[in-house]
Amino acid sequence: MNNSNRPVRTTIFFGLICGLVFLASGLFFERTVFWSIFFRLSLFAFLSAYAFMLASWSGKKRISVIFPLLFLFVFNFAQNSNSAFLLLCLGILSWIRSGICFQNAFSKSLGAEIIFSIGGGALVAYFNPFSTVTWALGIWMFFLVQSLYFIIVADTGNNDEHLNEDAFEQARMRAEGILKA
């Protein structure tokens, strides 16, 4: 069975879940002094969960994404700028996805990350989210753009070996395997 669309669907649904979680919990923090802390910590949590999913899909050890996430976590408390944090999140996502998990040629990786990470962030910024609801929609839209990475660039390693063979030939080979067992 060919599961090459699994990362695309999972990224879309993960983005939807992140948006809904952000909406549900953000409505509580929206009018408090803790909004900035909540905003950055929730984005860190979403990026961390997504980084572990990327490591799983690429077959890398999950510990390999700990250092970039730890760097982002420390940066979260070292400064108080949401804009700087968002830019660093885009950089960390690019580092994890193209530098650790799905290593391609440098030119291919750089072009893909400019298009998908910077492009996704710019698209969210263009719509100028200003409330919890618009940020939740922006989070989902960002993950929708990120799902395009797996359609255009990534080789997720889930491709069938017998993809070019005829379906009847595949069935015959499976039946022979069963009979030989």
C-alpha positions in Angstrom: 0.0 0.0 0.0 1.4 3.4 -1.0 1.2 5.8 1.9 2.9 8.8 0.3 0.0 11.1 1.0 0.1 10.4 4.8 2.3 13.4 5.7 0.1 15.7 3.6 -3.2 14.7 5.2 -1.6 14.5 8.7 -0.1 18.0 8.3 -3.5 19.4 7.3 -5.3 17.7 10.2 -2.6 18.6 12.6 -2.9 22.3 11.6 -6.6 22.1 12.1 -6.2 20.6 15.5 -3.6 23.2 16.5 -5.9 26.0 15.3 -8.8 24.6 17.3 -6.7 24.1 20.5 -5.3 27.6 20.1 -8.8 28.9 19.7 -10.2 27.1 22.7 -7.4 27.9 25.1 -6.7 31.4 23.6 -10.2 32.7 24.4 -9.3 32.3 28.0 -6.0 34.2 27.8 -7.1 36.8 25.2 -7.7 39.6 27.5 -5.1 38.9 30.2 -1.5 40.0 30.7 -0.4 36.4 29.9 -1.4 36.6 26.3 2.1 37.0 24.9 3.5 34.1 27.0 0.5 31.9 26.1 1.0 32.8 22.4 4.7 32.0 22.3 4.4 28.8 24.4 1.5 27.5 22.3 3.4 28.1 19.1 6.4 26.4 20.6 4.3 23.4 21.6 2.8 23.1 18.1 6.2 23.3 16.5 7.6 20.7 18.9 4.9 18.3 18.1 5.3 18.8 14.4 9.1 18.4 14.7 8.6 15.0 16.3 6.2 14.0 13.6 8.7 15.1 10.9 11.4 13.1 12.6 9.1 10.1 12.7 8.2 10.4 9.0 11.8 10.7 7.9 13.0 7.8 10.0 15.3 10.0 12.1 15.7 9.6 15.8 13.4 12.0 17.7 16.3 13.1 19.8 17.9 14.8 16.7 15.3 17.6 16.9 15.8 18.3 20.6 18.6 20.9 20.2 16.8 23.2 17.8 13.7 23.0 20.0 15.7 23.7 23.1 17.3 26.7 21.4 13.9 28.0 20.5 12.6 27.4 24.1 15.5 29.4 25.6 15.0 32.2 23.1 11.4 32.3 24.1 12.3 33.5 27.6 15.4 35.5 26.6 13.4 38.1 24.7 9.9 39.6 24.7 9.3 40.2 21.0 6.6 38.1 19.3 7.9 39.1 15.8 11.4 37.9 16.5 10.0 34.7 18.0 7.9 34.1 14.9 10.8 34.6 12.6 12.9 32.2 14.7 10.1 29.7 14.6 10.2 29.8 10.8 14.0 29.3 10.8 13.8 26.4 13.3 11.1 24.7 11.2 13.3 25.1 8.1 16.4 23.7 10.1 14.4 20.7 11.3 12.7 19.9 8.1 15.4 20.4 5.5 18.5 20.2 7.7 17.7 17.3 9.9 14.7 15.3 8.6 14.5 15.5 4.8 18.0 16.3 3.6 18.0 17.2 -0.1 20.4 19.1 -2.3 21.2 22.6 -0.8 19.6 24.5 -3.7 16.5 22.4 -3.6 16.2 22.7 0.2 16.8 26.5 0.2 14.3 27.1 -2.5 11.7 24.9 -0.8 12.2 26.6 2.6 12.0 30.1 1.1 8.7 29.2 -0.6 7.0 27.2 2.1 8.3 28.6 5.4 8.9 32.2 4.6 6.0 32.1 2.1 3.6 30.6 4.7 4.7 33.1 7.3 4.3 36.0 4.9 0.8 34.8 3.9 -0.2 34.8 7.5 1.3 38.2 8.1 -0.5 39.5 5.0 -3.9 38.7 6.5 -2.8 40.5 9.7 -4.3 38.3 12.5 -5.4 40.5 15.4 -7.6 38.2 17.6 -7.6 34.7 18.8 -9.9 33.6 16.1 -7.9 35.1 13.3 -4.7 33.7 14.8 -6.3 30.2 14.9 -7.2 30.5 11.3 -3.7 31.8 10.5 -2.1 28.7 12.2 -4.3 26.4 10.2 -3.5 28.3 7.0 0.2 28.1 7.8 0.0 24.3 8.1 -2.0 24.1 4.9 1.0 25.7 3.1 3.4 23.4 4.9 1.6 20.4 3.6 2.5 21.4 0.1 6.1 20.6 1.0 5.4 16.9 0.9 3.6 17.1 -2.5 6.4 19.0 -4.2 9.7 18.4 -2.5 10.0 15.6 0.1 10.7 12.0 -0.5 9.0 10.5 2.6 10.4 7.0 2.1 7.0 5.4 2.0 6.9 4.6 -1.7 6.1 1.1 -2.8 8.9 -0.8 -4.4 6.6 -2.2 -7.0 4.9 1.0 -7.9 5.7 0.7 -11.7 4.4 -2.9 -11.9 1.0 -4.0 -12.9 -1.6 -4.5 -10.2 -2.2 -8.0 -11.4 1.5 -8.8 -11.2 1.6 -7.5 -7.7 -1.3 -9.7 -6.7 0.3 -12.7 -8.4 3.5 -12.1 -6.5 1.7 -11.8 -3.2 -0.3 -15.0 -3.9 3.0 -16.9 -4.7 4.4 -15.6 -1.5 1.5 -17.0 0.5 1.6 -20.3 -1.3 5.4 -20.7 -0.6 4.9 -20.0 3.1 
